[in-house]
Amino acid sequence: MRRSPKEIEKYITDAANAWTTLRASKTFSGLTLEQFKEAVKPSLDARAEILDLEGRMQAAFARRDEADTESAVLVRRIVNAVKGDAEEGEDGELYAAMGYVRRSVRNSGLTRRRGTDSTKKPSEAA
């Protein structure tokens, strides 16, 4: 059975703590406590690096979100300026290229329900 990274970290720290507390001067499997700690150091260092990177990533996400808010305001200003421009407008190629639907292509928004036999009440169908 493969252990999760959290389980392995606990496995390492429990072994090191018990050894340190109870038998610090004893050698096991040809290793002193200091040699053991040096041997497991890459595992613990990688975990510390991951924590640091996760913190930096969260900070970068926060900076991105703040910048995105400001960028969205600026994009809305630009789009509104394009809509109001006499040469471009809401029906222009630039407006469409920015991802918007040209005014001439939009539907009116009016919809009419069409009744089908399956949507009618039993009393209406008879």
Secondary structure, DSSP 8 states (H G I E B T S, - for coil): ----HHHHHHHHHHHHHHHHHH-TT--BTTB-HHHHHHHHHHHHHHHHHHHHHHHHHHHHHHHHHHHHHHHHHHHHHHHHHHHH-SSS-TTSHHHHHTT---TTTS----------TTTS-HHHH-
